[in-house]
Amino acid sequence: MPCLLFLCCTCVWLLVLPVKISALSNEDSDIDVLVLLPEENSYIFSIPRVRPAIDYALKSINSNESLNSGFNFKVHYNNSNCGNQALFSFVERSFQKKPDVVLGPVCEYAAAQVVRMASYWNIPILSAGALASGFGTKKAEYTHLTRVSPAYSKMGEAFGAMFKHFSWKKAVLIYQEDKERNCFFSIEGVYAVLEAEGYHTMTLAFDLRHPMEIEEIIKSIQESDGIVVMCAASNDIRDIMLAAHRRRMTNGDYIFFNIELFNSTSYGNGSWKRGDKNDAEAKQAYAALKTVTLLRSVKPEFERFSMEVNRSLQKQGVSGEDDSINMFIEGFHDALLLYALALHEVLKNGYSKKDGDKIVQHMWNRTFEGIAGQVSIDENGDRDGDFSVIAITDPEAGTHKVVANFYGKNQSFEVQPNVKIDMFIQRLPHDENRVHGNRDTPPCKSSGGLGESAVTGIVVGALLGTALLLAFYFFRKNYRITIERRIQTEECDIGKHRQLREDSIRSNFSAA
């Protein structure tokens, strides 16, 4: 009887075991992806804008054996806004079940808190944002952060290469304050590189809600005599360039740069045209302006990706302008691909999806094929940046084209063929054609010989000089006679005083 009971229990256990194993296997085969981005579409990296790119990446993963490890990616989208909500959403989700990987946040202040927590919990976190220089120090708090868009410091390397290539010495860095401080962090990346390489820099922050600030900006540029690097909204860049042009500062004395990394009109697209009365003047002013932006791809796969994402955005009723495929949409697509690659390799080496530190190691210091071309992640977990400089090459039409490129992986700066190097040459401060002082005052006209006022000035100067020399001669002669008489008188007095002091000293020692 005991044996029969044992056999029955064993049979029941064997029947139940596959069910338990199957349930465990299904749970382990899920990869929980937590996406922390704002829901509000005013952000160019909102959930509705980025979701189509992540869906596109999931299709690529499921159809590619080198990416698909038999896992089922389950993506959860949580609202992060651009502040504390990101941390609250992350912690709340983790109370239910910790995610296997986190995508986002983008905003610096939101990302800092989440990255610290994810690193502590050994969860890989990938972002197309968190671009500030502070995130470059990974060892202390940000050990599990991988940045799949070039950080602002990488853009700073592009400016460093240009300064070296053209032997520029000084820069004035101008940025507009805003809520998320995107321009502050952008200029910080340039400042850090230029300062480290020994260039002289001056920084200026402004808020154009105060009308007088345009005049202060122009005055600071005039005093700097340096290369001008600006980060501001496109309309404000236009106002600055118009003000500079009206003071004849766009004739080669200064070289102006505008930073535009996000490929969106929200942050400035380098366009001079507004359809107003200032368009003609703005076109002339923008001939002196160069824009630094990310190098764009012509890869056929990127075109298909762009079309599919735009179709999805239109179905959602989300604005789908030509520049809707910005660096964030592209970056989060590549982020999921990179994670899938690293996960596949880690599993082949006998580790599990919970070995976050191993997965992070496999994401760093590698190159892979992203949606727009090769993506290179350096040994610090940051993407190397390739940047383009665009400028007006047809002054009549006011059209732009790429005039130079910087390649971050090998730190090379290349001017495009058939581009006139003059657009990068700043006239020296002592150039005789340079206008000093008030830029609103027209330069003086020169004549073939000396004018009447010049001759009068020379004659008067000569007479004054002669009078001064004669006065100095008589003063010196009279002063010398007075000194000689005083010396003769004092010599007698000194002899008497010396004797008196010697007597006094001898008297004191005798008493001692």
C-alpha positions in Angstrom: 0.0 0.0 0.0 2.8 2.5 0.8 4.4 1.7 -2.5 1.2 2.2 -4.4 0.7 5.6 -2.7 4.3 6.6 -3.6 3.7 5.6 -7.2 0.5 7.7 -7.4 2.2 10.8 -6.0 5.1 10.4 -8.4 2.8 10.2 -11.3 0.9 13.3 -10.2 4.2 15.2 -9.7 5.4 14.2 -13.2 2.1 15.4 -14.7 2.3 18.7 -13.0 6.0 19.3 -13.5 5.8 20.2 -17.3 3.2 22.7 -16.5 5.4 24.4 -13.9 8.5 24.2 -16.2 6.5 25.6 -19.1 5.2 28.5 -17.0 8.7 29.3 -15.7 10.1 29.0 -19.2 7.5 31.4 -20.6 8.3 33.9 -17.8 12.0 33.7 -18.4 11.6 34.1 -22.1 10.1 37.6 -21.7 12.3 40.6 -21.8 10.6 43.5 -20.0 11.6 46.8 -21.6 10.6 49.9 -19.8 10.5 53.1 -21.9 10.5 56.3 -19.9 9.6 59.3 -22.1 7.1 62.1 -21.9 3.6 61.5 -23.2 3.2 65.1 -24.3 3.9 65.7 -28.0 5.4 69.1 -27.4 8.6 67.1 -26.8 10.3 65.8 -30.0 11.1 62.6 -28.1 7.6 61.9 -26.8 6.2 58.4 -26.5 3.9 58.7 -29.6 6.9 59.9 -31.7 9.4 57.2 -30.5 7.0 54.2 -30.3 7.0 53.6 -34.2 10.8 53.5 -34.1 10.8 50.9 -31.3 8.2 48.8 -33.2 10.4 48.9 -36.3 13.4 47.7 -34.2 11.3 44.8 -32.7 10.5 43.6 -36.3 14.2 43.7 -37.1 15.0 41.7 -34.0 12.4 39.0 -34.5 13.5 38.5 -38.1 17.2 38.3 -37.5 18.8 35.2 -36.0 21.8 37.1 -34.7 19.5 39.3 -32.7 16.7 36.9 -31.8 17.6 34.7 -28.8 14.2 33.2 -28.5 13.0 36.0 -26.2 9.7 37.8 -26.4 10.3 41.6 -26.0 7.4 43.1 -24.0 7.6 46.9 -24.1 6.0 49.1 -21.4 5.7 52.8 -21.9 5.6 55.1 -18.8 5.3 58.8 -18.7 8.4 60.5 -17.5 7.8 64.2 -18.2 11.1 65.9 -17.8 11.4 65.8 -14.0 10.7 63.7 -10.9 7.9 61.8 -12.6 10.6 59.7 -14.4 11.9 58.3 -11.0 8.4 57.8 -9.7 7.4 55.8 -12.8 10.5 53.7 -12.6 10.2 52.9 -8.9 6.4 52.2 -9.2 7.0 49.8 -12.1 9.9 48.1 -10.3 7.7 47.4 -7.3 5.6 45.1 -9.5 8.6 43.6 -11.4 12.0 45.1 -12.1 12.5 45.6 -15.9 15.3 43.9 -17.7 16.3 47.0 -19.5 15.3 50.7 -19.5 15.2 53.0 -22.5 15.3 56.7 -21.6 14.8 59.2 -20.0 16.1 62.0 -22.3 16.0 65.1 -20.1 19.2 65.5 -17.9 17.5 66.1 -14.6 15.1 63.3 -15.0 17.7 60.9 -16.3 20.2 61.5 -13.5 17.9 60.0 -10.8 16.8 57.0 -12.9 20.3 56.2 -14.1 21.6 56.1 -10.5 18.8 53.7 -9.4 19.1 51.5 -12.5 22.9 51.2 -12.0 22.4 50.3 -8.3 19.9 47.6 -9.3 22.2 46.2 -12.0 19.8 47.1 -14.8 21.2 48.2 -18.2 19.8 51.6 -19.2 20.2 53.1 -22.7 19.3 56.6 -23.7 19.3 58.8 -26.8 19.5 61.7 -24.4 21.3 62.4 -21.1 23.9 64.2 -23.2 25.4 66.5 -20.6 29.1 66.2 -19.8 28.3 65.1 -16.2 27.1 61.7 -17.4 30.5 61.0 -18.9 31.8 60.1 -15.5 30.4 56.5 -15.3 32.3 54.9 -12.5 30.7 56.7 -9.6 26.9 56.7 -10.2 26.2 56.0 -13.9 27.9 52.6 -14.3 25.1 51.1 -16.4 24.3 54.0 -18.7 24.9 53.7 -22.5 24.4 56.8 -24.6 23.3 56.0 -28.2 23.3 59.6 -29.4 26.5 61.7 -29.4 27.0 63.6 -26.2 27.5 67.3 -26.2 31.2 66.7 -25.4 31.5 64.8 -28.6 30.2 67.9 -30.4 32.8 69.8 -28.5 35.5 67.6 -30.1 34.2 68.7 -33.5 34.8 72.3 -32.5 38.2 71.5 -31.0 39.2 69.9 -34.4 38.0 73.0 -36.3 39.9 75.4 -34.0 43.1 73.3 -34.5 42.6 73.0 -38.2 42.1 76.7 -38.8 44.4 78.0 -36.0 41.6 79.9 -34.2 42.5 81.1 -30.7 39.4 82.6 -29.1 35.7 81.9 -28.8 32.7 83.6 -27.4 30.0 81.0 -26.4 26.5 82.3 -26.3 23.5 80.3 -25.1 19.8 80.8 -24.4 18.4 79.8 -21.0 15.4 77.6 -21.2 13.5 75.2 -18.9 15.4 72.0 -19.8 18.7 73.9 -20.2 19.5 72.1 -23.5 21.5 75.0 -24.8 23.4 75.4 -21.5 24.5 71.7 -21.7 25.3 72.1 -25.4 27.6 75.0 -24.8 29.1 73.3 -21.7 30.3 70.5 -24.0 32.0 73.0 -26.3 33.5 74.9 -23.4 34.9 71.8 -21.7 36.8 70.8 -24.8 38.1 74.2 -25.8 39.2 75.0 -22.2 41.0 71.7 -21.9 42.9 72.4 -25.1 44.0 75.8 -24.0 41.8 78.1 -26.1 40.5 81.4 -24.6 36.7 81.3 -24.1 34.1 83.7 -22.9 30.5 82.6 -22.1 27.3 84.6 -22.2 23.8 83.5 -21.2 20.7 85.4 -22.3 17.0 85.4 -22.1 15.4 87.3 -25.0 12.3 88.1 -23.0 14.3 91.2 -22.1 14.6 93.3 -25.2 17.9 95.0 -24.3 19.8 91.7 -24.3 20.3 91.8 -28.1 22.5 95.0 -27.6 24.4 93.3 -24.8 25.0 90.2 -27.0 26.3 92.3 -29.9 28.6 94.3 -27.6 30.0 91.1 -26.0 30.8 89.7 -29.5 32.5 93.0 -30.5 34.7 92.9 -27.4 35.6 89.3 -27.8 37.2 89.3 -31.3 36.6 85.5 -31.3 34.8 82.8 -33.1 31.1 83.0 -32.2 29.3 79.8 -31.2 25.6 80.2 -30.4 22.8 77.9 -29.2 19.3 79.3 -29.2 15.8 79.0 -30.9 15.9 79.6 -34.6 14.0 82.9 -34.4 16.4 84.2 -31.8 19.4 83.2 -33.9 17.9 85.1 -36.8 17.4 88.2 -34.6 21.0 88.1 -33.5 22.3 87.7 -37.0 20.2 90.6 -38.3 21.5 92.8 -35.5 25.1 91.8 -36.3 24.6 92.4 -40.0 23.2 95.9 -39.4 26.5 96.7 -37.6 28.6 95.3 -40.4 29.9 92.4 -38.4 29.2 89.8 -41.1 31.9 91.0 -43.5 34.6 88.5 -42.3 35.6 90.0 -39.0 33.6 87.3 -37.2 32.7 83.7 -37.9 29.3 82.7 -36.6 28.3 79.1 -35.7 24.8 77.9 -34.7 24.4 74.5 -32.9 21.5 72.4 -34.2 21.7 68.8 -33.2 18.1 67.8 -32.8 17.0 68.3 -36.5 13.9 70.1 -35.5 12.5 73.6 -36.0 11.9 73.7 -32.3 15.6 74.3 -31.8 16.6 76.1 -35.0 17.0 74.7 -38.5 19.5 77.3 -39.8 16.9 78.8 -42.1 16.8 82.6 -42.8 13.5 82.7 -44.5 10.3 83.8 -42.6 8.3 85.5 -45.3 8.7 88.9 -43.8 10.2 92.2 -44.8 13.6 91.1 -43.3 14.1 88.1 -45.5 16.5 89.8 -48.0 18.6 91.2 -45.2 18.5 87.9 -43.3 19.8 86.0 -46.3 22.8 88.3 -46.5 23.4 87.9 -42.7 23.2 84.1 -42.9 26.0 84.0 -45.4 28.3 84.5 -42.4 26.5 81.8 -40.4 27.5 78.1 -40.3 25.4 75.4 -38.6 26.8 72.4 -36.8 24.5 69.4 -37.0 24.7 65.6 -37.0 26.0 64.0 -40.2 23.0 62.7 -42.1 22.8 59.3 -43.7 21.8 58.4 -47.3 21.4 54.7 -46.4 18.4 53.1 -48.3 17.3 51.4 -45.1 17.0 54.7 -43.4 14.7 56.0 -46.1 12.4 53.0 -45.6 12.5 53.6 -41.8 11.6 57.2 -42.2 8.7 56.5 -44.4 7.2 53.9 -42.1 7.7 56.1 -39.0 6.1 59.0 -40.7 3.1 57.0 -41.8 2.6 55.8 -38.3 2.8 59.4 -37.0 0.3 60.5 -39.4 -2.1 57.8 -38.4 -1.8 59.0 -34.8 -2.4 62.5 -35.8 1.1 63.5 -34.8 2.8 66.2 -36.8 5.1 64.5 -39.4 7.2 67.3 -40.8 10.3 66.5 -43.0 12.5 66.7 -40.0 10.4 64.4 -37.8 13.0 61.7 -37.8 15.3 63.4 -35.3 18.2 62.0 -33.4 16.0 60.7 -30.6 13.7 58.6 -32.8 16.7 57.2 -34.6 18.6 56.7 -31.3 16.0 54.7 -29.5 15.7 52.4 -32.5 19.4 51.7 -32.4 19.3 51.4 -28.6 17.0 48.4 -28.7 19.2 46.8 -31.5 22.3 47.3 -29.4 20.7 45.7 -26.3 19.5 42.7 -28.3 23.0 42.2 -29.8 24.7 42.3 -26.3 22.0 40.0 -24.8 22.5 37.4 -27.5 26.3 37.3 -26.9 25.9 37.2 -23.1 23.5 34.2 -23.3 25.9 32.4 -25.6 28.6 32.8 -22.9 26.4 31.1 -20.3 25.1 34.2 -18.5 21.5 35.2 -18.0 19.4 38.3 -18.9 19.7 39.4 -15.2 23.5 39.8 -15.5 23.2 43.5 -16.3 26.8 44.3 -15.8 27.9 41.7 -18.4 25.3 43.0 -20.9 26.7 46.5 -20.4 30.2 45.3 -21.0 29.1 43.8 -24.3 27.5 47.1 -25.4 30.5 49.2 -24.8 33.6 49.5 -27.0 31.9 48.1 -30.1 30.6 49.1 -33.5 27.4 47.8 -35.0 25.1 48.7 -37.9 22.4 51.1 -36.9 19.4 52.3 -38.9 21.3 55.2 -40.5 24.8 53.6 -40.7 27.6 52.4 -38.4 27.2 53.2 -34.7 30.4 53.3 -32.7 30.2 53.1 -28.9 33.5 54.0 -27.2 35.0 52.3 -24.1 33.1 54.6 -21.9 29.7 53.7 -23.2 29.2 56.8 -25.3 28.5 57.0 -29.0 31.2 58.6 -31.1 29.8 61.6 -33.0 29.9 62.4 -36.7 29.0 66.0 -37.4 28.5 68.2 -40.5 29.0 71.9 -41.0 26.5 73.4 -43.3 26.6 76.9 -44.8 25.2 79.1 -47.6 27.1 78.3 -50.7 24.8 80.2 -53.1 24.4 83.7 -51.8 21.8 84.6 -54.4 19.5 81.7 -53.7 20.4 81.4 -50.0 20.7 77.7 -50.2 22.8 75.5 -47.8 25.0 72.5 -48.3 27.6 70.6 -46.3 30.9 72.3 -46.4 32.9 70.1 -43.9 32.5 66.9 -41.9 34.0 65.7 -38.6 34.3 62.0 -37.9 34.4 61.2 -34.2 35.9 57.7 -34.2 39.2 58.8 -35.9 38.9 62.5 -34.8 39.3 63.8 -38.4 38.0 67.0 -39.8 37.6 67.3 -43.6 36.6 70.3 -45.7 34.5 69.2 -48.7 36.1 69.5 -52.2 35.4 72.7 -54.1 34.5 74.6 -50.9 36.2 78.0 -50.7 38.4 78.0 -47.6 37.8 81.8 -47.2 34.5 81.1 -45.4 36.6 79.7 -42.5 39.2 82.5 -42.5 38.7 85.2 -39.8 40.2 88.6 -40.6 42.9 89.5 -38.1 42.0 92.1 -35.4 44.7 94.4 -36.8 43.5 94.2 -40.4 43.5 97.8 -41.8 40.0 97.2 -43.2 38.6 96.3 -39.8 36.1 98.7 -38.3 36.8 99.5 -34.6 34.7 101.1 -31.9 31.1 101.8 -32.8 30.0 99.5 -35.7 27.2 101.8 -36.6 29.7 104.5 -37.6 30.8 104.3 -41.2 34.6 104.0 -41.8 36.5 107.1 -42.7 37.3 107.7 -46.3 41.0 107.8 -47.2 42.6 110.2 -49.7 45.7 110.0 -51.8 47.8 112.4 -49.5 47.6 114.1 -46.1 44.5 116.2 -45.5 44.5 119.8 -44.2 43.6 118.7 -40.7 46.5 116.2 -40.7 49.0 118.9 -41.6 47.7 121.3 -38.9 48.0 118.5 -36.4 51.6 117.8 -37.2 52.6 121.5 -37.0 50.9 122.0 -33.6 52.4 118.8 -32.3 55.9 119.9 -33.3 55.5 123.3 -31.5 54.2 121.7 -28.4 57.0 119.2 -28.4 59.7 121.9 -28.7 58.1 123.9 -25.8 58.1 120.9 -23.6 61.8 120.2 -24.3 62.9 123.8 -23.5 60.9 123.7 -20.2 62.4 120.5 -19.2 66.0 121.8 -19.9 65.6 125.0 -17.8 63.9 123.0 -15.0 66.7 120.5 -14.9 69.4 123.2 -14.8 67.8 125.1 -12.0 67.1 121.9 -10.0 70.8 120.8 -10.3 72.1 124.1 -8.9 69.7 123.9 -5.9 70.8 120.3 -5.2 74.5 121.1 -5.2 74.1 123.9 -2.7 72.0 121.8 -0.4 74.6 119.0 -0.5 77.4 121.4 0.6 75.3 122.7 3.5 74.3 119.2 4.7 77.9 117.8 4.6 78.9 120.1 7.5 75.8 119.2 9.5 76.3 115.4 8.9 79.9 115.6 10.4 78.6 117.2 13.6 75.7 114.7 13.9 78.0 111.7 13.3 80.3 112.7 16.1 77.4 113.2 18.5 76.0 109.7 17.7 79.4 108.0 18.2 79.8 109.7 21.5 76.4 108.6 22.6 77.1 104.9 21.7 80.5 104.9 23.5 78.8 106.3 26.5 76.1 103.6 26.6 78.5 100.7 26.3 80.6 102.1 29.1 77.6 102.2 31.3 76.8 98.6 30.4 
